[in-house]
Amino acid sequence: MHPAATDTLTCDTARLARWWTDPAYDYERALHAAEGTWWDRLRSWLDWKLSEWFDWTLTDSGVNWVFVVAALVVLLLIVAYLWWKHPGLFRRVGRAGKSSAATDEDTIYGIDFPEEIRRATSREDYTAAVRYTYLYMLRQLDDAGLISWQSYKTPTDYVYELREADSAEDLRALTNGFLRVRYGNYTATRAFYDGMCRFCDALVRRLLQTEGGEP
């Protein structure tokens, strides 16, 4: 009868413990990571970045708040500058008037202004009459080389193109009246149109004479 064989296999618990704590053998984590899509990983990264940014700005550090306030001040200054130089960017389109003049693009080319003004006044559409009168004035100033009309410019831009200060202020007043009617929901009356017409004619005649243009 042979004696029973001795079991020489033993469990190295220390080595097992090292394997359990070694990230290289964490197969479960690798499996979970592989299951996520690129969109999930991107979203997690963005969430982490946003959380990091809010944690930075919401701390008690005064330096962080200085940067935030400075950025807001710079943004407000940019908006104020654009409002001052290009108010047309912020203007609100008014309600449709009595004719298609309220929806047509403001242009000085390809339009018989005297005829359009006559038609507008004959049907008592003084909103359209004011618009055409103002654009006709710009057409005359552009033809005389006193301004450079461009489709991307706002009406206020032409005020700064006049060299003579008094004429520039008169053009500013006319421009404000035009913008009030065109975009401010103001219904022009016959009296308003008559005043606008006389003011435009007087400004054009004075500019053509003082600047050496043809009357």
C-alpha positions as CSV (number, residue, x, y, z in Angstrom):
1,M,0.0,0.0,0.0
2,H,1.5,3.3,-1.1
3,P,1.4,6.2,1.2
4,A,-0.8,9.2,0.3
5,A,0.9,11.9,-1.8
6,T,1.5,15.2,0.0
7,D,-0.3,18.3,-1.5
8,T,2.5,20.8,-2.2
9,L,0.1,23.5,-3.7
10,T,-0.3,26.5,-1.5
11,C,-2.1,29.8,-2.0
12,D,0.2,32.8,-2.1
13,T,-2.2,35.3,-0.5
14,A,0.3,38.2,-0.7
15,R,0.6,37.9,-4.4
16,L,-3.1,37.7,-4.8
17,A,-3.5,40.9,-2.8
18,R,-1.0,42.7,-5.1
19,W,-2.9,41.6,-8.2
20,W,-6.2,42.8,-6.7
21,T,-4.7,46.3,-6.2
22,D,-2.7,46.5,-9.4
23,P,-4.6,48.6,-12.1
24,A,-3.0,46.5,-14.8
25,Y,-5.2,43.6,-13.8
26,D,-8.4,45.6,-13.4
27,Y,-10.1,44.0,-16.4
28,E,-13.6,45.0,-15.2
29,R,-12.7,48.7,-15.5
30,A,-11.3,48.2,-19.0
31,L,-14.5,46.4,-20.0
32,H,-16.7,49.3,-18.8
33,A,-14.5,51.8,-20.6
34,A,-14.8,50.0,-23.8
35,E,-18.6,49.9,-23.6
36,G,-18.8,53.8,-23.6
37,T,-19.1,55.5,-27.0
38,W,-17.0,58.5,-28.1
39,W,-20.0,60.7,-27.5
40,D,-20.2,59.5,-23.9
41,R,-16.6,60.2,-23.4
42,L,-16.8,63.7,-25.0
43,R,-19.9,64.5,-22.9
44,S,-18.1,63.4,-19.7
45,W,-15.1,65.5,-20.6
46,L,-17.3,68.6,-21.2
47,D,-19.2,68.0,-17.9
48,W,-15.9,67.8,-16.1
49,K,-14.6,71.0,-17.8
50,L,-17.8,72.9,-17.0
51,S,-17.7,71.8,-13.4
52,E,-14.1,72.8,-13.1
53,W,-14.9,76.2,-14.5
54,F,-17.8,76.8,-12.2
55,D,-15.8,75.6,-9.3
56,W,-13.2,78.2,-10.2
57,T,-15.5,81.1,-10.6
58,L,-17.7,80.4,-7.6
59,T,-14.8,80.2,-5.1
60,D,-14.2,82.9,-2.6
61,S,-11.1,84.0,-4.4
62,G,-11.5,87.7,-5.3
63,V,-9.1,87.4,-8.2
64,N,-11.5,85.0,-10.0
65,W,-14.4,87.5,-9.7
66,V,-12.2,90.3,-11.0
67,F,-11.7,88.3,-14.2
68,V,-15.4,87.6,-14.5
69,V,-16.4,91.3,-13.9
70,A,-13.7,92.5,-16.3
71,A,-15.0,90.2,-19.1
72,L,-18.6,91.5,-18.6
73,V,-17.4,95.1,-18.7
74,V,-15.5,94.5,-22.0
75,L,-18.6,92.8,-23.5
76,L,-20.8,95.8,-22.5
77,L,-18.3,98.2,-23.9
78,I,-18.3,96.3,-27.3
79,V,-22.1,96.4,-27.4
80,A,-22.2,100.1,-26.5
81,Y,-19.7,100.9,-29.2
82,L,-21.7,99.0,-31.8
83,W,-24.9,100.7,-30.7
84,W,-23.2,104.1,-31.1
85,K,-21.5,103.5,-34.4
86,H,-24.0,101.1,-36.1
87,P,-27.5,101.6,-34.5
88,G,-29.0,99.9,-37.5
89,L,-27.7,96.5,-36.2
90,F,-30.1,96.8,-33.3
91,R,-33.1,98.4,-34.9
92,R,-36.4,96.6,-34.7
93,V,-38.3,96.1,-38.0
94,G,-41.6,97.8,-37.8
95,R,-45.0,96.6,-38.7
96,A,-46.0,96.5,-42.4
97,G,-47.2,99.8,-43.7
98,K,-49.8,100.6,-46.2
99,S,-47.7,99.6,-49.2
100,S,-44.8,97.3,-50.1
101,A,-42.4,100.1,-49.2
102,A,-42.3,98.7,-45.7
103,T,-40.9,95.4,-46.8
104,D,-38.7,96.4,-49.8
105,E,-35.0,96.7,-49.4
106,D,-33.7,100.2,-48.9
107,T,-31.7,101.0,-52.1
108,I,-31.0,104.1,-54.2
109,Y,-30.5,102.3,-57.5
110,G,-33.1,101.3,-60.1
111,I,-35.8,103.5,-58.6
112,D,-37.6,106.5,-60.2
113,F,-37.8,108.4,-56.9
114,P,-39.9,111.4,-58.2
115,E,-42.5,109.0,-59.6
116,E,-42.6,106.8,-56.5
117,I,-43.0,109.8,-54.3
118,R,-45.8,111.1,-56.5
119,R,-47.6,107.7,-56.3
120,A,-47.2,107.5,-52.6
121,T,-48.6,110.9,-51.9
122,S,-51.5,110.4,-54.3
123,R,-52.6,107.4,-52.3
124,E,-51.8,109.2,-49.0
125,D,-49.1,106.7,-48.0
126,Y,-46.9,109.2,-46.3
127,T,-44.8,106.5,-44.7
128,A,-43.6,105.4,-48.1
129,A,-43.3,109.0,-49.3
130,V,-41.0,109.8,-46.4
131,R,-38.9,106.7,-47.1
132,Y,-38.5,107.5,-50.8
133,T,-37.8,111.2,-50.1
134,Y,-34.9,110.3,-47.7
135,L,-33.5,107.7,-50.1
136,Y,-33.7,110.2,-53.0
137,M,-31.7,112.6,-50.9
138,L,-29.0,110.0,-50.4
139,R,-29.0,109.3,-54.1
140,Q,-28.4,112.9,-54.9
141,L,-25.6,113.1,-52.3
142,D,-24.0,110.0,-53.7
143,D,-24.2,111.2,-57.3
144,A,-22.5,114.4,-56.2
145,G,-19.7,112.4,-54.4
146,L,-20.6,113.8,-51.0
147,I,-21.2,110.4,-49.6
148,S,-20.4,106.8,-50.7
149,W,-23.5,104.8,-50.6
150,Q,-23.1,101.1,-49.9
151,S,-25.8,98.5,-49.2
152,Y,-24.1,97.3,-46.0
153,K,-24.0,100.7,-44.4
154,T,-26.6,102.0,-42.0
155,P,-28.2,105.5,-42.5
156,T,-26.2,106.9,-39.5
157,D,-22.9,106.0,-41.3
158,Y,-23.5,108.7,-43.8
159,V,-23.7,111.4,-41.1
160,Y,-20.0,110.9,-40.4
161,E,-19.1,111.2,-44.1
162,L,-20.2,114.8,-44.4
163,R,-17.3,117.2,-43.7
164,E,-19.4,120.2,-42.8
165,A,-20.5,120.0,-39.2
166,D,-23.9,121.9,-39.6
167,S,-24.8,119.8,-42.6
168,A,-23.9,116.6,-40.7
169,E,-26.2,117.6,-37.8
170,D,-29.0,118.4,-40.3
171,L,-28.5,115.0,-41.9
172,R,-28.6,113.3,-38.5
173,A,-32.0,114.9,-37.8
174,L,-33.3,113.7,-41.1
175,T,-31.9,110.3,-40.5
176,N,-33.6,110.1,-37.1
177,G,-36.9,111.0,-38.7
178,F,-36.4,108.4,-41.4
179,L,-35.6,105.7,-38.8
180,R,-38.5,106.7,-36.7
181,V,-40.9,106.1,-39.6
182,R,-39.1,103.2,-41.2
183,Y,-38.4,101.1,-38.1
184,G,-40.1,102.8,-35.2
185,N,-43.8,102.1,-35.9
186,Y,-44.5,105.8,-36.4
187,T,-47.2,106.6,-38.9
188,A,-46.1,109.6,-40.9
189,T,-48.6,112.3,-41.5
190,R,-48.9,114.8,-44.4
191,A,-47.4,117.5,-42.2
192,F,-44.5,115.2,-41.2
193,Y,-43.8,114.4,-44.9
194,D,-44.0,118.1,-46.0
195,G,-41.4,119.0,-43.3
196,M,-39.2,116.1,-44.3
197,C,-39.4,117.0,-48.0
198,R,-38.5,120.7,-47.4
199,F,-35.7,119.8,-45.1
200,C,-34.2,117.3,-47.5
201,D,-34.4,119.8,-50.5
202,A,-32.8,122.5,-48.5
203,L,-29.9,120.3,-47.3
204,V,-29.2,119.0,-50.8
205,R,-29.2,122.5,-52.3
206,R,-26.9,123.9,-49.6
207,L,-24.5,120.9,-49.9
208,L,-24.3,121.1,-53.7
209,Q,-23.5,124.8,-53.5
210,T,-21.0,124.7,-50.7
211,E,-19.2,121.6,-51.9
212,G,-19.1,122.8,-55.5
213,G,-21.6,120.3,-56.9
214,E,-24.1,120.8,-59.6
215,P,-27.4,122.3,-58.3
